[in-house]
């Protein structure tokens, strides 16, 4: 951990301080999805409709420079690719836009990402299958469906989004997400 000196009158959010009131200035090298809702289990999410984006909100607790994203294909029926995007909490900034190699079997899929720094904060992941692909990916599942549905005027934290066939949206409005109990499960690495 490194310490940073502040000028008189400088302010820093309490979340960025440790117990000694020193700035916490350490980046992560790996991140496993931390959903913003109670996680009940890891489930399978069928990704076989190329006009559907499968969406999940997640929180990154410390900065990470992302070079790789991983998903696990748990069931396979028809080959294709999967597009993965990471977006800001308001859906207006796309930080990551990558595509898997052609999926022809079950297993861990690692996708190289052009190096991007994600700051501490709340984000969305969107997964969109291409063509006539049909496979399941691991998903974060919650029994807390009442919490995950869209309370009037609030953002949906897990669900689906209508998209152009096989294409990640440039931006989206979180209130346009249709609530479901599964969100794509993934890992980010430096």
C-alpha positions in Angstrom: 0.0 0.0 0.0 1.3 3.5 -0.8 0.5 6.6 1.1 -0.4 9.9 -0.5 0.0 13.4 1.0 -2.8 15.8 0.6 -2.7 19.6 0.5 -4.6 21.5 3.2 -8.3 21.5 2.4 -8.1 18.5 0.0 -11.0 16.0 0.4 -11.1 12.3 -0.2 -14.2 10.1 0.1 -14.2 7.9 3.2 -14.5 4.8 1.1 -11.0 5.5 -0.2 -9.4 5.5 3.3 -8.2 2.7 5.4 -8.3 2.4 9.2 -5.3 4.6 9.6 -6.9 7.3 7.4 -4.4 6.8 4.7 -5.5 6.5 1.1 -5.8 3.0 -0.2 -4.0 3.1 -3.5 -3.8 -0.6 -4.6 -5.1 -2.0 -7.8 -6.5 -5.5 -8.2 -5.0 -8.1 -10.5 -8.1 -10.4 -10.7 -11.8 -9.8 -10.2 -14.6 -12.4 -9.8 -18.1 -11.1 -10.3 -19.6 -9.6 -7.2 -23.3 -9.1 -8.0 -25.2 -6.2 -6.4 -27.9 -8.7 -5.1 -27.9 -11.7 -2.9 -26.2 -14.6 -4.7 -28.1 -17.9 -4.2 -26.2 -20.2 -6.6 -24.3 -20.4 -9.9 -26.7 -21.5 -12.6 -26.7 -22.0 -16.4 -27.9 -19.2 -18.7 -29.0 -20.3 -22.2 -27.7 -17.7 -24.7 -29.4 -18.7 -27.9 -31.3 -15.6 -29.0 -29.0 -13.2 -30.9 -31.4 -10.3 -30.4 -31.2 -10.6 -26.6 -28.5 -9.1 -24.5 -28.1 -10.9 -21.2 -27.3 -8.3 -18.5 -26.0 -8.1 -15.0 -25.0 -5.3 -12.7 -21.8 -5.7 -10.6 -19.5 -3.8 -8.3 -15.7 -3.4 -8.6 -14.3 -2.5 -5.2 -10.8 -1.3 -6.4 -9.3 -0.3 -9.7 -8.3 -3.0 -12.1 -6.5 -2.9 -15.5 -8.3 -5.5 -17.6 -6.4 -7.5 -20.2 -8.6 -10.7 -20.2 -12.2 -11.6 -19.5 -13.3 -15.2 -18.9 -16.6 -17.0 -19.1 -17.5 -20.6 -18.7 -19.5 -22.5 -21.3 -21.4 -25.1 -19.4 -23.5 -26.7 -22.2 -23.1 -26.6 -26.0 -25.5 -27.3 -28.8 -24.6 -25.1 -31.8 -21.4 -23.2 -32.5 -21.1 -19.5 -32.6 -19.5 -16.6 -30.7 -20.4 -14.5 -27.7 -19.9 -10.7 -27.6 -19.2 -9.3 -24.2 -19.4 -5.7 -23.2 -18.7 -3.8 -19.9 -20.7 -0.6 -19.5 -21.0 2.3 -17.0 -23.7 2.2 -14.4 -25.9 4.5 -16.5 -25.3 2.4 -19.6 -23.9 5.4 -21.5 -20.2 4.4 -21.7 -18.9 1.1 -23.2 -15.5 0.3 -21.7 -15.1 -3.2 -23.2 -16.3 -4.7 -26.4 -14.9 -8.1 -27.3 -15.9 -11.4 -29.0 -15.0 -14.9 -28.1 -13.4 -17.3 -30.6 -15.9 -19.7 -32.1 -17.4 -21.8 -29.4 -17.5 -25.5 -30.3 -17.3 -27.2 -26.9 -17.9 -26.8 -23.2 -15.1 -25.2 -21.1 -13.5 -22.0 -19.9 -13.2 -19.3 -22.6 -10.6 -16.6 -22.3 -10.9 -13.4 -24.4 -8.1 -10.9 -24.7 -9.1 -7.4 -24.0 -7.3 -4.2 -25.2 -5.9 -3.0 -21.9 -8.5 -0.8 -20.1 -8.5 0.6 -16.6 -11.8 0.2 -14.7 -12.1 2.4 -11.6 -13.9 1.4 -8.4 -17.6 1.6 -9.1 -20.8 0.0 -10.4 -21.0 -1.5 -13.9 -23.1 -3.7 -16.2 -22.0 -6.7 -18.2 -23.9 -7.5 -21.4 -23.5 -10.8 -23.3 -24.9 -11.2 -26.8 -24.7 -14.5 -28.8 -24.1 -14.2 -32.6 -25.7 -16.1 -35.5 -27.5 -19.3 -34.6 -25.3 -20.2 -31.7 -26.8 -22.1 -28.8 -24.9 -22.7 -25.6 -25.2 -22.1 -21.9 -22.8 -19.9 -19.9 -22.5 -19.8 -16.1 -24.7 -17.2 -14.4 -25.1 -15.7 -11.0 -28.5 -16.8 -9.8 -30.6 -15.3 -7.0 -33.7 -16.4 -5.2 -34.3 -12.8 -4.2 -36.4 -12.1 -7.3 -38.4 -9.4 -5.6 -35.2 -7.5 -5.0 -34.0 -8.0 -8.5 -37.2 -6.9 -10.3 -37.6 -3.3 -11.2 -39.1 -1.3 -8.3 -40.9 1.7 -9.8 -38.4 4.1 -11.3 -35.3 2.1 -10.2 -32.6 0.3 -12.3 -32.9 -3.4 -13.0 -29.8 -5.3 -11.8 -30.2 -8.5 -13.7 -32.1 -9.3 -16.9 -32.3 -9.0 -20.7 -32.1 -6.2 -23.2 -33.4 -6.1 -26.8 -30.4 -5.6 -29.2 -29.7 -5.6 -32.9 -29.0 -9.2 -34.0 -25.5 -10.3 -32.8 -24.5 -6.7 -31.8 -23.6 -5.1 -28.5 -25.5 -1.8 -28.0 -23.4 1.4 -28.2 -25.3 2.6 -25.1 -28.5 1.6 -23.3 -30.8 2.8 -20.6 -30.9 0.5 -17.5 -34.6 1.0 -17.1 -35.0 -0.8 -20.5 -33.7 -4.0 -19.0 -36.4 -6.7 -18.5 -35.8 -8.3 -15.1 -34.7 -12.0 -14.7 -32.9 -13.9 -11.9 -29.7 -14.7 -13.9 -26.7 -12.5 -14.8 -23.7 -13.6 -16.8 -20.9 -14.8 -14.5 -17.4 -13.8 -15.5 -13.9 -13.1 -14.3 -11.6 -10.1 -15.2 -7.8 -10.4 -15.1 -4.8 -8.2 -15.5 
